[in-house]
Amino acid sequence: MHLPESSYVRKIIIGSIPLMLLLSFLVNEAYERSKLPPYRVDEDADQVPMPKYAIDLKGCMFIFLWVAFLCIVLIVYCVHTMPRKRALLRKFMEEGQSTIGDVFYPEDQTCYGLKPQYGSVTYGHPKSEVDHTYVRRSVRLYQNFSREWVPILLLPNRPYSGHPKSDIEMSYLAFERQKSAMNFLAIYSGVWFVGNVAAAVYMLLVVESNHYEDEFPRGWMWFGICVALMPVLSVGANFLMFQRFMKWMTRGDARLLQGNDRGLSSDPNSKSTKTATDTYQPMSEEHDAVQNQRSLD
C-alpha cells in the first residue's frame, strides 16, 4: 500500500501505534486466560475461584467494538463526507455570486504563540442596496492578513454565506490535495475495523470454550446488536458533522450592521447578537482618523 505524502496521515499512523499495542495486550491476556481452568462448574462439584488478575472478557469485547465503531465513522467520513465538503466548496466557485468586501485578520491575537486561523469579513447585504445594510461574519482564512475591497463569494439565496474568494479557492485546493490521503485512511481504517471485529469475536469464543457464559450471558446477542448499529450511527454522526460544516459555511455567526459606506470595521469582536445592528466606518477611514489623532498629539 502506497503511503501518501501527507503529515496528517503519518500523524494518524504514528498515533495509532500505542492503541495497537494496547489492543494486542488485551488479546494476549484473553489468550492467557483461555488456558486457565473454568472457575464455574456444576453445583455438586467443587468451584474453582477465578484468579484476581483474570481479564474481563466482556469489557474487552466492548472496547474492541468501540474502536471498530470509530473506524467505520472515519471510513464514512473519508468516502462520503469529505467529497460532500469538496462539492460544497466547488459550488461556491461555480455558482457563487461575487460581491466586494473587506477581510480583517486579528494579527495581535495569539494562543500559545500560534497565529489564529480565523478572521472576519464584512460585505454589503445583496438585498439592501438602499439602506446600507452589511453582513459581518467569522471566516477561516488561509491568507493571514487583512484585506480591503476583495471579491467575496456568496451562494445564491444565502446572503450570510460570504467567504473571501481567494480563501475558498485555497480551501478547495487543500481538499483536493487530501484525496489520496483520504483514500489511504479509508483503507487503513477498514483494516482496523476488520481486526477489531475479529478480536471481539475471539473474546466470545474464549467465553464459550471455557464455559464463562455466566460472566457474559447473551454475548452473541449484544455483539450482533452493536455491529448492526454501527453503520446507522456512523452515518448519523457524519450527517451531523456535515450539517455543522454546512451551517458554518452558509450562516456561521453572521450578524447585520448598519452604516453609510461600504467597508469593514476593525472591531470584529462585537458581542451583539445575530439580529443586532451596529454602525461602523471602513478600514481606510478608521486608519485616517487614527493618523490624524496621532498628528494632533
C-alpha positions as CSV (number, residue, x, y, z in Angstrom):
1,M,0.0,0.0,0.0
2,H,1.5,3.3,-1.1
3,L,1.7,5.9,1.7
4,P,0.7,9.4,0.5
5,E,2.9,12.3,1.2
6,S,0.8,13.8,4.0
7,S,1.9,14.6,7.5
8,Y,-1.7,14.2,8.5
9,V,-1.7,10.6,7.5
10,R,1.6,10.0,9.2
11,K,0.4,11.5,12.5
12,I,-2.6,9.2,12.5
13,I,-0.5,6.1,11.8
14,I,2.1,7.0,14.5
15,G,-0.7,7.9,16.9
16,S,-2.4,4.6,16.4
17,I,0.7,2.5,17.3
18,P,0.1,2.9,21.1
19,L,-3.5,1.9,20.7
20,M,-2.5,-1.1,18.6
21,L,-0.1,-2.2,21.4
22,L,-2.8,-1.8,24.0
23,L,-5.3,-3.9,22.0
24,S,-2.7,-6.5,21.3
25,F,-2.1,-6.7,25.0
26,L,-5.8,-7.3,25.6
27,V,-5.9,-10.1,23.0
28,N,-2.8,-11.7,24.6
29,E,-4.4,-11.5,28.1
30,A,-7.6,-13.2,26.7
31,Y,-5.4,-15.9,25.2
32,E,-3.7,-16.5,28.6
33,R,-7.0,-16.6,30.3
34,S,-8.2,-19.3,27.9
35,K,-5.5,-21.6,29.4
36,L,-7.0,-21.3,32.9
37,P,-9.4,-23.9,34.3
38,P,-13.0,-23.0,34.4
39,Y,-13.9,-21.2,37.6
40,R,-17.6,-22.1,37.4
41,V,-18.6,-25.8,37.3
42,D,-21.7,-27.8,38.3
43,E,-23.3,-27.1,41.7
44,D,-22.4,-30.6,43.0
45,A,-18.7,-30.2,42.1
46,D,-16.1,-28.0,43.8
47,Q,-15.8,-24.5,42.5
48,V,-12.5,-23.2,41.3
49,P,-12.2,-19.4,42.1
50,M,-11.3,-17.1,39.3
51,P,-7.9,-15.6,39.6
52,K,-7.9,-11.9,40.5
53,Y,-5.7,-11.0,37.6
54,A,-8.0,-12.6,35.0
55,I,-9.1,-10.1,32.4
56,D,-12.7,-9.1,31.9
57,L,-13.7,-10.6,28.5
58,K,-17.0,-8.7,28.4
59,G,-15.3,-5.3,28.8
60,C,-12.6,-6.2,26.2
61,M,-15.3,-7.1,23.7
62,F,-16.9,-3.7,24.1
63,I,-13.6,-2.0,23.8
64,F,-12.9,-3.6,20.5
65,L,-16.3,-2.8,19.2
66,W,-16.0,0.8,20.3
67,V,-12.7,1.1,18.3
68,A,-14.4,-0.6,15.4
69,F,-17.2,1.9,15.5
70,L,-14.7,4.8,15.4
71,C,-13.0,3.2,12.4
72,I,-16.3,2.9,10.5
73,V,-17.1,6.6,11.3
74,L,-13.7,7.5,9.8
75,I,-14.4,5.4,6.7
76,V,-17.7,7.1,6.1
77,Y,-16.1,10.5,6.6
78,C,-13.3,9.8,4.1
79,V,-15.6,8.2,1.5
80,H,-18.7,10.3,1.8
81,T,-18.4,13.4,4.0
82,M,-15.2,14.7,2.6
83,P,-16.4,14.6,-1.1
84,R,-19.6,16.4,0.0
85,K,-17.5,19.2,1.6
86,R,-15.4,19.4,-1.5
87,A,-18.5,19.6,-3.6
88,L,-19.9,22.5,-1.5
89,L,-16.6,24.4,-2.0
90,R,-16.8,23.8,-5.7
91,K,-20.4,25.1,-5.7
92,F,-19.1,28.3,-4.2
93,M,-16.7,28.7,-7.0
94,E,-19.0,27.7,-9.8
95,E,-22.4,29.1,-8.7
96,G,-21.3,31.7,-6.1
97,Q,-22.3,35.3,-6.7
98,S,-19.5,37.8,-6.3
99,T,-19.5,41.0,-4.3
100,I,-16.9,43.2,-2.7
101,G,-16.0,43.3,0.9
102,D,-13.2,43.6,3.5
103,V,-11.4,41.0,5.5
104,F,-10.0,41.6,9.0
105,Y,-7.3,39.3,10.4
106,P,-6.5,39.7,14.2
107,E,-2.7,39.7,14.0
108,D,-2.4,40.7,17.6
109,Q,-4.3,37.7,18.9
110,T,-2.2,34.6,19.5
111,C,-2.7,31.5,21.6
112,Y,0.4,29.8,22.9
113,G,2.4,31.5,20.2
114,L,0.1,30.1,17.4
115,K,-1.5,32.5,15.0
116,P,-5.3,32.3,14.7
117,Q,-6.7,30.7,11.6
118,Y,-10.0,32.7,11.7
119,G,-10.8,36.3,11.0
120,S,-13.9,38.2,10.0
121,V,-15.4,39.5,6.7
122,T,-17.8,42.4,6.1
123,Y,-19.7,42.9,2.8
124,G,-22.9,44.6,1.6
125,H,-26.1,42.6,2.0
126,P,-27.1,41.6,-1.5
127,K,-30.7,42.6,-1.0
128,S,-30.2,46.0,0.7
129,E,-28.5,48.4,-1.7
130,V,-30.5,51.4,-0.5
131,D,-30.4,51.3,3.3
132,H,-26.7,50.3,3.5
133,T,-27.1,47.1,5.5
134,Y,-24.0,45.0,5.7
135,V,-23.1,41.5,6.9
136,R,-20.3,40.6,9.2
137,R,-19.3,37.0,10.0
138,S,-16.3,34.9,11.0
139,V,-14.5,33.0,8.3
140,R,-11.5,30.7,8.1
141,L,-8.5,32.4,6.5
142,Y,-5.7,30.8,4.6
143,Q,-4.1,34.2,3.9
144,N,-3.2,35.6,7.3
145,F,-3.5,39.3,6.7
146,S,-6.2,42.0,6.5
147,R,-7.5,43.0,3.0
148,E,-9.8,45.7,1.6
149,W,-12.1,45.5,-1.4
150,V,-11.6,41.9,-2.2
151,P,-14.0,39.6,-4.0
152,I,-16.5,37.8,-1.7
153,L,-18.4,34.7,-2.9
154,L,-22.0,34.0,-1.8
155,L,-24.2,31.1,-2.6
156,P,-27.5,32.0,-4.3
157,N,-30.3,33.0,-1.9
158,R,-27.9,32.7,1.0
159,P,-26.9,36.3,1.9
160,Y,-24.9,35.2,5.0
161,S,-22.7,32.7,3.2
162,G,-20.0,35.2,2.2
163,H,-16.4,34.0,2.1
164,P,-13.3,35.5,0.5
165,K,-12.9,34.1,-2.9
166,S,-9.1,33.5,-2.6
167,D,-9.6,31.6,0.7
168,I,-12.4,29.5,-0.8
169,E,-10.1,28.5,-3.7
170,M,-7.2,27.7,-1.4
171,S,-9.5,25.6,0.8
172,Y,-10.7,23.7,-2.2
173,L,-7.2,23.1,-3.3
174,A,-6.4,21.8,0.2
175,F,-9.3,19.4,0.0
176,E,-8.1,18.2,-3.5
177,R,-4.6,17.5,-2.2
178,Q,-6.1,15.3,0.5
179,K,-7.9,12.9,-1.9
180,S,-5.1,10.3,-1.9
181,A,-4.7,10.7,1.9
182,M,-8.4,10.2,2.5
183,N,-8.4,7.1,0.3
184,F,-5.5,5.7,2.2
185,L,-7.1,6.4,5.6
186,A,-10.3,4.7,4.4
187,I,-8.4,1.5,3.6
188,Y,-6.3,1.8,6.8
189,S,-9.5,2.2,8.9
190,G,-11.0,-0.7,7.1
191,V,-8.1,-2.9,8.2
192,W,-8.5,-1.7,11.7
193,F,-12.3,-2.3,11.6
194,V,-11.8,-5.9,10.5
195,G,-9.1,-6.6,13.1
196,N,-11.2,-5.2,16.0
197,V,-14.3,-7.1,15.0
198,A,-12.3,-10.3,14.8
199,A,-10.8,-9.6,18.2
200,A,-14.3,-9.1,19.6
201,V,-15.4,-12.4,18.1
202,Y,-12.3,-14.0,19.7
203,M,-13.4,-12.7,23.1
204,L,-16.8,-14.5,22.7
205,L,-15.1,-17.7,21.5
206,V,-13.0,-17.7,24.7
207,V,-16.2,-17.3,26.7
208,E,-17.8,-20.3,25.0
209,S,-14.7,-22.6,25.0
210,N,-14.1,-22.0,28.7
211,H,-17.7,-22.1,29.9
212,Y,-17.7,-18.5,31.1
213,E,-21.3,-17.9,30.0
214,D,-22.3,-16.8,33.5
215,E,-19.9,-14.0,33.2
216,F,-21.2,-12.7,29.9
217,P,-24.7,-14.0,29.2
218,R,-26.1,-13.4,25.7
219,G,-22.8,-12.3,24.5
220,W,-23.5,-13.0,20.8
221,M,-26.8,-11.1,21.0
222,W,-25.0,-8.0,22.3
223,F,-22.3,-8.4,19.6
224,G,-25.0,-8.6,16.9
225,I,-26.8,-5.5,18.2
226,C,-23.6,-3.5,18.3
227,V,-22.4,-4.5,14.8
228,A,-25.9,-3.8,13.4
229,L,-26.0,-0.3,14.9
230,M,-22.5,0.7,13.8
231,P,-23.4,1.7,10.2
232,V,-26.5,3.6,11.3
233,L,-24.7,5.5,14.0
234,S,-21.7,6.2,11.8
235,V,-23.9,7.6,9.0
236,G,-25.8,9.7,11.6
237,A,-22.5,11.1,13.1
238,N,-21.2,12.0,9.7
239,F,-24.5,13.6,8.8
240,L,-24.3,15.8,11.9
241,M,-20.7,16.7,11.0
242,F,-21.6,17.8,7.5
243,Q,-24.6,19.8,8.7
244,R,-22.4,21.6,11.1
245,F,-19.9,22.4,8.3
246,M,-22.8,23.4,6.1
247,K,-24.2,25.8,8.7
248,W,-20.8,27.3,9.3
249,M,-20.3,27.9,5.5
250,T,-23.7,29.3,4.8
251,R,-24.6,31.1,8.1
252,G,-21.9,30.9,10.8
253,D,-22.1,33.7,13.3
254,A,-23.3,36.3,10.8
255,R,-24.9,39.5,12.0
256,L,-26.2,42.7,10.4
257,L,-24.5,46.0,10.5
258,Q,-25.8,49.5,9.6
259,G,-23.5,52.1,8.0
260,N,-23.2,54.8,5.4
261,D,-20.3,53.4,3.4
262,R,-19.1,50.1,2.3
263,G,-16.2,48.7,4.3
264,L,-15.1,46.7,7.3
265,S,-14.9,47.8,10.8
266,S,-11.7,46.8,12.5
267,D,-13.6,45.6,15.5
268,P,-14.7,42.1,14.7
269,N,-15.2,41.1,18.3
270,S,-18.6,42.7,18.8
271,K,-20.7,40.8,21.3
272,S,-24.0,41.8,19.7
273,T,-26.4,39.1,18.6
274,K,-27.0,38.0,15.1
275,T,-30.1,40.2,14.8
276,A,-28.5,43.3,16.4
277,T,-27.2,46.2,14.3
278,D,-24.1,48.4,14.6
279,T,-22.6,51.3,12.8
280,Y,-19.1,51.3,11.5
281,Q,-16.6,53.0,9.3
282,P,-14.4,51.5,6.6
283,M,-10.9,50.4,7.5
284,S,-9.4,53.2,5.4
285,E,-11.4,55.9,7.2
286,E,-10.5,54.5,10.6
287,H,-6.9,54.4,9.6
288,D,-7.0,58.1,8.5
289,A,-8.7,59.0,11.8
290,V,-6.0,57.3,13.9
291,Q,-3.3,59.1,11.8
292,N,-4.9,62.5,12.3
293,Q,-5.3,61.9,16.0
294,R,-1.6,61.0,16.3
295,S,-0.6,64.1,14.3
296,L,-2.6,66.3,16.7
297,D,-0.8,64.6,19.7
